[in-house]
Amino acid sequence: MRVSIVFFLLIIQLFLFLSFNEGRSSRNSCCSRNLIEEVCKNFTQRVAHLRYKFCIDSLEAGPGSRCANRHELGLIALNLLLNNATDTQCYIKQLLGKSKGLNPIIQSNLETCLELYLSGINDLKDGISAYESFGGGIFGVSAISWSGIRCKDGMRANKGAVPPLKKRNNDILHLSAIGIGFTSNE
């Protein structure tokens, strides 16, 4: 009889623990959704070219964003930016690898873009470390943003815009705007 009571009490404790954690988890999710909306609203009001939907979709896609506080959300945004920039750099390498038949001006622009992204990614990594340590890091985010702008301008100036690179550069600019919002406003 005594074992049955202990077992019954353990079941009740387990049930209460699971109920408490489920409620807490959904509250965090709701709070994070509100935080993401608040952050994106603030950032899009300050940055004309940043689209609200892009900001929401990007931050919600980040792993752990539904349970994140503001600093963690900033780290998620910076890592999304790093992943996107690294993927863009790899894509440029692929385009250059298929350089047979490529217009020499476009090839030159792609080589410049590759150098810009390589430098910008290194600065961004430093910026992420700074953000993790003390909440700064705007220089690293600005550097990768500058890489996207310079690459975009170079392609446009020589009428050599490779359509997928144009979208990637735009994404870098939008993700950079989100990252700058976090690193300059911590």
C-alpha positions in Angstrom: 0.0 0.0 0.0 2.8 2.4 0.9 4.5 1.8 -2.5 1.3 2.6 -4.3 1.0 6.0 -2.5 4.7 6.8 -3.3 4.2 5.8 -6.9 1.0 7.9 -7.1 2.8 11.0 -5.6 5.6 10.5 -8.1 3.1 10.4 -11.0 1.4 13.6 -9.7 4.8 15.4 -9.4 5.8 14.3 -12.9 2.4 15.6 -14.2 2.8 18.9 -12.4 6.4 19.3 -13.7 5.4 18.6 -17.3 2.4 20.9 -17.1 4.6 23.7 -15.6 7.3 23.3 -18.3 4.7 23.2 -21.1 3.1 26.4 -20.0 6.5 28.0 -19.5 7.6 27.0 -22.9 4.6 28.4 -24.6 5.0 31.7 -22.7 8.6 31.9 -23.9 7.5 31.3 -27.4 4.8 34.0 -27.2 7.2 36.4 -25.6 9.9 35.7 -28.2 7.3 36.2 -31.0 6.4 39.5 -29.4 10.1 40.4 -29.0 10.8 39.5 -32.7 7.9 41.7 -33.8 9.0 44.5 -31.5 12.6 44.4 -32.7 11.6 44.2 -36.4 9.2 47.1 -36.0 11.9 49.2 -34.4 14.5 48.3 -37.0 12.3 48.8 -40.0 11.3 52.3 -38.7 15.0 53.2 -38.5 16.2 51.6 -41.7 14.2 52.5 -44.8 15.3 49.6 -47.0 14.7 46.9 -44.4 11.4 45.1 -44.9 9.4 44.0 -41.9 8.4 40.6 -43.3 12.0 39.9 -44.2 13.1 40.7 -40.6 10.4 38.6 -39.1 10.9 35.6 -41.4 14.7 35.8 -40.9 14.7 35.9 -37.1 12.0 33.3 -36.8 13.9 31.0 -39.0 16.9 31.1 -36.7 17.4 28.1 -34.5 16.4 28.9 -30.9 14.8 32.2 -31.8 11.4 31.2 -30.3 13.0 31.0 -26.8 15.6 33.7 -27.1 16.0 36.9 -25.1 17.2 40.1 -26.9 20.9 39.4 -26.7 20.4 35.8 -27.8 18.2 36.9 -30.7 21.0 39.3 -31.7 23.5 36.4 -31.7 21.1 34.4 -33.8 20.8 37.3 -36.3 24.6 37.6 -36.5 25.0 33.9 -37.2 22.3 34.0 -39.9 24.3 36.9 -41.5 27.6 34.9 -41.2 26.0 31.8 -42.7 24.5 33.8 -45.6 27.7 35.7 -46.3 29.7 32.4 -46.2 27.2 30.8 -48.6 27.5 33.8 -50.9 31.2 33.5 -50.9 31.0 29.8 -51.8 28.5 30.7 -54.6 30.9 33.3 -56.0 33.7 30.6 -56.0 31.4 28.3 -57.9 30.6 31.0 -60.5 34.4 31.7 -60.9 35.0 27.9 -61.2 32.8 27.9 -64.3 34.7 30.9 -65.7 35.0 29.5 -69.2 32.9 31.7 -71.4 32.4 34.3 -68.6 32.5 37.9 -69.7 35.9 39.2 -68.5 34.3 42.2 -66.8 31.9 40.0 -64.9 34.8 37.7 -63.9 36.7 40.7 -62.6 33.7 41.9 -60.7 33.2 38.4 -59.2 36.9 38.2 -58.1 36.5 41.6 -56.4 33.3 40.4 -54.7 35.1 37.3 -53.5 37.9 39.4 -51.9 35.3 41.8 -50.4 33.3 38.9 -48.9 36.5 37.1 -47.6 37.6 40.3 -45.7 34.1 41.1 -44.6 33.5 37.6 -43.2 36.7 37.7 -41.1 35.6 41.1 -39.7 32.1 39.7 -39.0 33.6 36.8 -37.1 35.4 39.3 -34.9 32.2 41.3 -34.5 30.3 38.2 -33.4 33.0 37.5 -30.8 32.8 41.1 -29.6 29.0 40.9 -29.4 29.2 37.6 -27.4 31.7 39.1 -25.0 30.4 42.6 -24.3 27.5 43.4 -26.7 29.5 45.4 -29.3 30.5 44.3 -32.7 29.0 46.9 -35.0 32.3 47.2 -36.9 32.2 43.6 -38.0 28.6 43.9 -39.2 29.3 47.2 -41.0 32.2 45.5 -42.8 30.1 42.7 -44.2 27.4 45.2 -45.1 30.0 47.3 -47.0 31.1 44.1 -48.8 27.6 43.6 -50.1 27.2 47.2 -51.1 30.5 47.3 -53.0 29.9 44.0 -54.7 26.4 45.2 -55.7 27.6 48.5 -57.0 30.5 46.9 -58.9 28.1 44.6 -60.7 25.6 47.3 -61.4 28.3 49.8 -62.7 29.6 47.4 -65.3 26.2 46.0 -66.2 27.4 42.6 -65.1 24.9 41.8 -62.5 24.5 38.0 -62.1 20.9 37.8 -61.0 21.4 35.3 -58.2 24.3 37.4 -56.8 22.1 40.4 -56.9 19.5 38.8 -54.6 22.3 37.4 -52.3 23.8 40.9 -52.0 20.4 42.3 -51.1 19.9 39.7 -48.5 23.3 40.5 -47.0 22.3 44.2 -46.8 19.0 43.4 -45.1 20.6 40.9 -42.7 23.3 43.4 -42.0 20.7 46.1 -41.1 19.2 43.6 -38.6 22.7 42.9 -37.2 23.6 46.6 -36.9 20.3 47.1 -35.1 21.4 44.6 -32.4 25.0 45.6 -32.2 24.4 49.3 -32.0 21.5 49.1 -29.6 22.5 46.5 -27.0 
